[in-house]
Amino acid sequence: MSATIFTYRLRPPVGLEKTLMKELKSLNLVNSKPRKLTGRKIIEVQGPEESLWKMMHKSRIAEDIQVRMTQPFRARGEKELEQNLEKLPWHCYLPNPQQQQEHMFKMPQTRAKTHSSKLYHTQLIRDILIKSMTEIQIKRDFKISLLKGMNGKGPQNMPYKQFKKQWLEKKERKEQDDIDRRVKEKIQESDDEEENTIDIDGHTIESTQIESEGKGRRKIKTLDEIKAELKSKIEFKKNLKTISRIQINIVKDRGEILVGTSYEDLHKHGYKPFVRWGVLKETLTAACILESNIIAKANHTGKLYLWDPFCGSGSFLIETLMMILEQPVRNFDGNLPFQYWPVHQREQYEKFKEELNDYQKMVKKDQIDIQIIGSDVSQKAIETSIKNCDHSDIEKLIQRGLVAPRLRGFINNPMIFSSHWPKYSYDENGEAATSVLMDFKQTDRNQLLSLYQGDFQSIGSQLASLTENFQDFTILTNVPYGEQSKEKQRHTDTDLQNIYRRFGKFIRNYPSLEKNTFVLAQSHHYGHKLSFEKFSNCGWSKELNFSNGGLSVHLLKFDMSQVSEVKQTLQAYKEIAAM
Ligand SMILES: C[S@@+](CC[C@H](N)C(=O)[O-])C[C@H]1O[C@@H](n2cnc3c(N)ncnc32)[C@H](O)[C@@H]1O
């Protein structure tokens, strides 16, 4: 384990700080504490580099992870900021001379934020930061050259200004040399091809023409040379390695530097590349699953029974399966920026990733009875869910014995388009057949995840008879709401009210669904024309409140004991109105 202890700053989705804390606790990252900074709540975690790997590949809720470089420092003016930036441990995060020899690096992206401070111009702050980061590298090389000079191994010392000029020129030359080398390679490749050239007015001329025009004329590049040069420049830029983004915050004249650990926000877990309208971000999906306690309940009872009647792209279904199996998130094949930090422990990280992907070492849940069902009125939604199930390699998890599908009844209705996991139909090469014809004479089937296309009510009433009226089941769903639902499905307000009304009526029929039904709906006040709570006519307790693509939503738990509270509130409203 590394001796260096870092301070990590995690960004939860807005409103989900407590849920992220809960998740970190379950990952044994207990030394975490929430903090409120410039209007946004963040969570700080202290730990070695291993903690970062764990959060990066196991936290399903964190949306960004940064490292805070040192304690905040004074920055009451440009000079003070410059001086204090110089004292920071950049050598831990910016490529060292040996790395610079191996690769060429881009200057890191920078961002500046300022609040209640004398330095209020963010562009000026960024300029100082960039200058400081460049100078750090030059000064480091200058020191090395001084040492070499003192040991008699290098040239005589020169003043810093001259050294800096030469350093920058050398860097520029190195870049140009690299581009020229590529151009030469490209030209050689196309040597055999016919050479067309263009003159300065853009007309195509024969190469022999240039030769005969003699000296005194500007050298005209061949078309191939121009093309090769452009391509090389693009390639050169593409090959530059990208290092961590650097953010500077100045709050009340105190500065702090934050170093990014990923190139993009972390809300993608890698299981769901196919999306439809209304899709929930993976971080939000995971938060709802965690708060609905499906996983804890399954680990305790040995049963994971879930139905999402408005499943869309299958977010809740796939993420639940991955969560129970503690499957890693963001299994990046490429590099992450922290892998270029000179302090990064490369070998240990590779070992950590290897273990994470080793099926032998993965969590096995073959003792848990898993029955995950998704349904949606839209056939396109079901097809998207199928593609996502295929992409997330569910069949591999079954083949490796991490989960076990069991024989059980399925909806055997020709009017309902259905697809099951795993697909037990193989072609002559032993490959799973892409399209599986349903055998409607069959009454049961080896399954773990099923998808049906149809209205929730017609699917639900058939599921009820197959599941002893939803015994031990949890419903977790994201009902239609918002402008997208109106646009994409032409839902009028009355349609939505009817869906909510029918849904409420449906779940009230099944006592086992009480306290086991979780609905994500748009938050409106109770009297609103699209209030899910009002039209469903059930009691609901609010479990979570957060923002989904700019809409304020809440996760509600079906709880009839809340009804009296609502009635009392309504009575109170009426009494106030009558006063
Ligand atoms: C908000 S989206 C669900 C998004 C999903 N959680 C995801 O992440 O992809 C609502 C879904 O409800 C479906 N829907 C609308 N009316 C329905 C009905 N009467 N029965 C079943 N599904 C319905 C829509 O086709 C849509 O896919």
The ligand as a MOL file (V3000), in Angstrom:
LIG
                    3D

  0  0  0     0  0            999 V3000
M  V30 BEGIN CTAB
M  V30 COUNTS 27 29 0 0 0
M  V30 BEGIN ATOM
M  V30 1 C -39.4800 7.7640 -18.1360 0
M  V30 2 S -39.4510 6.4370 -19.2810 0 CHG=1
M  V30 3 C -38.5830 5.1910 -18.4100 0
M  V30 4 C -37.1300 5.3510 -18.5590 0
M  V30 5 C -36.3110 4.2140 -18.0220 0
M  V30 6 N -36.2800 4.2110 -16.5650 0
M  V30 7 C -34.8820 4.3120 -18.5850 0
M  V30 8 O -33.9560 4.6680 -17.8260 0
M  V30 9 O -34.7160 4.0860 -19.7670 0 CHG=-1
M  V30 10 C -41.1050 5.9160 -19.2270 0
M  V30 11 C -41.4190 4.6860 -20.0620 0
M  V30 12 O -42.7860 4.3580 -19.8470 0
M  V30 13 C -43.2870 3.7280 -21.0180 0
M  V30 14 N -44.7600 3.7560 -20.9720 0
M  V30 15 C -45.6050 4.7860 -21.2220 0
M  V30 16 N -46.8780 4.3950 -21.0350 0
M  V30 17 C -46.8640 3.1000 -20.6400 0
M  V30 18 C -47.8550 2.1530 -20.2850 0
M  V30 19 N -49.1500 2.4720 -20.3020 0
M  V30 20 N -47.4590 0.9230 -19.9110 0
M  V30 21 C -46.1410 0.5840 -19.9040 0
M  V30 22 N -45.1580 1.4360 -20.2540 0
M  V30 23 C -45.5090 2.6830 -20.6020 0
M  V30 24 C -42.6480 4.5400 -22.1360 0
M  V30 25 O -42.5930 3.7930 -23.3370 0
M  V30 26 C -41.2640 4.8550 -21.5550 0
M  V30 27 O -40.2970 3.9740 -22.0370 0
M  V30 END ATOM
M  V30 BEGIN BOND
M  V30 1 1 1 2
M  V30 2 1 2 3
M  V30 3 1 2 10
M  V30 4 1 3 4
M  V30 5 1 4 5
M  V30 6 1 5 6
M  V30 7 1 5 7
M  V30 8 2 7 8
M  V30 9 1 7 9
M  V30 10 1 10 11
M  V30 11 1 11 12
M  V30 12 1 11 26
M  V30 13 1 12 13
M  V30 14 1 13 14
M  V30 15 1 13 24
M  V30 16 1 14 15
M  V30 17 1 14 23
M  V30 18 2 15 16
M  V30 19 1 16 17
M  V30 20 1 17 18
M  V30 21 2 17 23
M  V30 22 1 18 19
M  V30 23 2 18 20
M  V30 24 1 20 21
M  V30 25 2 21 22
M  V30 26 1 22 23
M  V30 27 1 24 25
M  V30 28 1 24 26
M  V30 29 1 26 27
M  V30 END BOND
M  V30 END CTAB
M  END
